[in-house]
Amino acid sequence: MAGLGQGAASTFPAIDAMPEYALVAGADLNPAMRAGFEATYPGTRAYDTIAAMCAAPDIDAVWVATPNRFHCEHALEAMRHGKHVIVEKPMAISLDEADRMVEAAQRHGVRLACGHTRSLSIWNRAMRRIALSGDLGAVTAIHIWAYTDWLIRPRTADELDPEQGGGIVFRQGPHQIDTVRLLGGGLVRSVRAQTGRWLAARPVPGYYTAFLEFENGTPATIMHNGYGYFVMSELYPWVAADERFSDADRARMRSELVAGTRDDDGEKEEWRIGGRRDPTKIRHAGRPGWKPFDLGPVEVSCERGVMRNAENGIVVYSDRGREELDLRDLQRPEADPSGGLSLAILEEFYASIVDDRPLYHDGAWGRATLEVVLALITSARERREIMVSRQVAMPDSYDAGLSVLKVGAA
Ligand SMILES: NC(=O)c1ccc[n+]([C@@H]2O[C@H](COP(=O)([O-])OP(=O)(O)OC[C@H]3O[C@@H](n4cnc5c(N)ncnc54)[C@H](O)[C@@H]3O)[C@@H](O)[C@H]2O)c1
């Protein structure tokens, strides 16, 4: 694991639980993270640089979870040493970086997995399989709206600097963009967007809304308001109790930001390995029900129906009426604080390396999502529609074995 911060800590339980993987080593500049990692996973080794870790001969693959501005550098370092790589979202902060990463994977003959995003959740993958079955006709529109407290949670300086891949568009855009690309086939044609910076104490976009049009004319809208006044879990009673912060917490956090008394670094440490809210210490049940997380509820309109999220799966409205599909049994049983995303990408990555199966979330897929992130930012700045040209389709064969309809009938 390259970078032993908050994202890494929420990924370790899945790696640790999967029989396909052995957690061998981690690297971080911060000695407290290294100590926390070695204490949590006895027998592992902690390095103080990514380069030293990547030189180790007993490591087959590296997960890059350093800040966004280092994704390219650290992925290239790992691939140069012949390691397969999973890189966090966004895969990079420019298309030039993404091109170099795709080229390096080809040159070194290694796998580069991108797209550790909520598109991988079983709820979205099931909706895609139903759409592809043709039962409801073609997908005609996709909508995802999220209200979260993303911007007012503890943030490091790089997370608040757009030049370093900070702000809500770089950090959260990939979840919604990957998801609409998965459901819409992958080939976005154009993007029109606006962003908002509404809190002087957080001088970075904390809001965006975008209208995406696919090559085939299908529209999609995505929206994320991260200012934490309203969080959408309030609408889903089975989720509300899981929220990290209460309404009172959020009001206090915002007022401390405005007053300049907030200790972002100290609070963020609490969510990292060894911290008070260390994700590796929280017991997560395997096969949980649906939660909006930071993605938001997903609604897919089709020619002859609509699909949306429900407590344990999805609801399908069609000419047959209303059917609720319980999808929990389609998830792997291992506990995963990310809600199944880490297990899903790790499973796909392993199959691509060991069984020579296709890697669907490859560099080209991640680059296409990054292109939409960058188009969204440009559209907001220039107040015009931006055409995109580096898009790739998701092959129908992805998830071909996912038997959603069988679960629904059970
Ligand atoms: N897919 C997801 O759901 C998800 C969730 C959380 C974070 N992430 C991603 O993880 C990445 C990191 O985010 P985070 O919230 O964990 O941040 P973080 O600040 O908690 O962790 C980053 C870690 O990298 C270390 N680091 C920084 N520069 C380094 C360097 N040059 N060499 C070695 N170590 C270095 C820091 O010391 C820190 O421990 C981001 O790309 C973010 O998008 C993804």
The ligand as an SDF file (V2000), in Angstrom:
LIG
                    3D

 44 48  0  0  0  0  0  0  0  0999 V2000
  -12.1700    5.2900   -3.4520 N   0  0  0  0  0  0  0  0  0  0  0  0
  -12.5390    5.7730   -2.2920 C   0  0  0  0  0  0  0  0  0  0  0  0
  -13.6820    5.5400   -1.8520 O   0  0  0  0  0  0  0  0  0  0  0  0
  -11.5610    6.6350   -1.4960 C   0  0  0  0  0  0  0  0  0  0  0  0
  -11.7950    6.9790   -0.1550 C   0  0  0  0  0  0  0  0  0  0  0  0
  -10.8730    7.7900    0.5070 C   0  0  0  0  0  0  0  0  0  0  0  0
   -9.7530    8.2450   -0.1660 C   0  0  0  0  0  0  0  0  0  0  0  0
   -9.5380    7.8910   -1.4660 N   0  0  0  0  0  0  0  0  0  0  0  0
   -8.3530    8.3450   -2.2070 C   0  0  0  0  0  0  0  0  0  0  0  0
   -7.1930    8.0580   -1.4800 O   0  0  0  0  0  0  0  0  0  0  0  0
   -6.2040    9.0590   -1.7420 C   0  0  0  0  0  0  0  0  0  0  0  0
   -5.6800    9.6040   -0.4200 C   0  0  0  0  0  0  0  0  0  0  0  0
   -6.7480   10.1890    0.2970 O   0  0  0  0  0  0  0  0  0  0  0  0
   -6.8280   10.0600    1.8820 P   0  0  0  0  0  0  0  0  0  0  0  0
   -8.1430   10.5890    2.2930 O   0  0  0  0  0  0  0  0  0  0  0  0
   -6.4410    8.6950    2.2830 O   0  0  0  0  0  0  0  0  0  0  0  0
   -5.7040   11.0930    2.3240 O   0  0  0  0  0  0  0  0  0  0  0  0
   -4.7240   11.0100    3.5950 P   0  0  0  0  0  0  0  0  0  0  0  0
   -4.1050   12.3440    3.6910 O   0  0  0  0  0  0  0  0  0  0  0  0
   -5.4540   10.4710    4.7840 O   0  0  0  0  0  0  0  0  0  0  0  0
   -3.6330    9.9010    3.1800 O   0  0  0  0  0  0  0  0  0  0  0  0
   -2.5820   10.1360    2.3080 C   0  0  0  0  0  0  0  0  0  0  0  0
   -1.3300    9.5170    2.9320 C   0  0  0  0  0  0  0  0  0  0  0  0
   -0.2670    9.6110    1.9840 O   0  0  0  0  0  0  0  0  0  0  0  0
    0.9210    9.9970    2.6670 C   0  0  0  0  0  0  0  0  0  0  0  0
    1.8010   10.6480    1.7030 N   0  0  0  0  0  0  0  0  0  0  0  0
    1.6550   11.8750    1.1500 C   0  0  0  0  0  0  0  0  0  0  0  0
    2.6360   12.0840    0.2760 N   0  0  0  0  0  0  0  0  0  0  0  0
    3.4160   10.9950    0.2590 C   0  0  0  0  0  0  0  0  0  0  0  0
    4.6090   10.6380   -0.4250 C   0  0  0  0  0  0  0  0  0  0  0  0
    5.1460   11.4510   -1.3380 N   0  0  0  0  0  0  0  0  0  0  0  0
    5.1630    9.4390   -0.1720 N   0  0  0  0  0  0  0  0  0  0  0  0
    4.6260    8.6040    0.7540 C   0  0  0  0  0  0  0  0  0  0  0  0
    3.5030    8.8930    1.4330 N   0  0  0  0  0  0  0  0  0  0  0  0
    2.9010   10.0750    1.1930 C   0  0  0  0  0  0  0  0  0  0  0  0
    0.4390   10.9070    3.7890 C   0  0  0  0  0  0  0  0  0  0  0  0
    1.3960   10.9550    4.8420 O   0  0  0  0  0  0  0  0  0  0  0  0
   -0.8750   10.2560    4.1940 C   0  0  0  0  0  0  0  0  0  0  0  0
   -0.7110    9.3260    5.2580 O   0  0  0  0  0  0  0  0  0  0  0  0
   -6.8820   10.1010   -2.6150 C   0  0  0  0  0  0  0  0  0  0  0  0
   -6.5290    9.8590   -3.9620 O   0  0  0  0  0  0  0  0  0  0  0  0
   -8.3590    9.8400   -2.4310 C   0  0  0  0  0  0  0  0  0  0  0  0
   -9.1140   10.1950   -3.5690 O   0  0  0  0  0  0  0  0  0  0  0  0
  -10.4330    7.0990   -2.1200 C   0  0  0  0  0  0  0  0  0  0  0  0
  1  2  1  0
  2  3  2  0
  2  4  1  0
  4  5  1  0
  4 44  2  0
  5  6  2  0
  6  7  1  0
  7  8  2  0
  8  9  1  0
  8 44  1  0
  9 10  1  0
  9 42  1  0
 10 11  1  0
 11 12  1  0
 11 40  1  0
 12 13  1  0
 13 14  1  0
 14 15  2  0
 14 16  1  0
 14 17  1  0
 17 18  1  0
 18 19  2  0
 18 20  1  0
 18 21  1  0
 21 22  1  0
 22 23  1  0
 23 24  1  0
 23 38  1  0
 24 25  1  0
 25 26  1  0
 25 36  1  0
 26 27  1  0
 26 35  1  0
 27 28  2  0
 28 29  1  0
 29 30  1  0
 29 35  2  0
 30 31  1  0
 30 32  2  0
 32 33  1  0
 33 34  2  0
 34 35  1  0
 36 37  1  0
 36 38  1  0
 38 39  1  0
 40 41  1  0
 40 42  1  0
 42 43  1  0
M  CHG  2   8   1  16  -1
M  END
$$$$
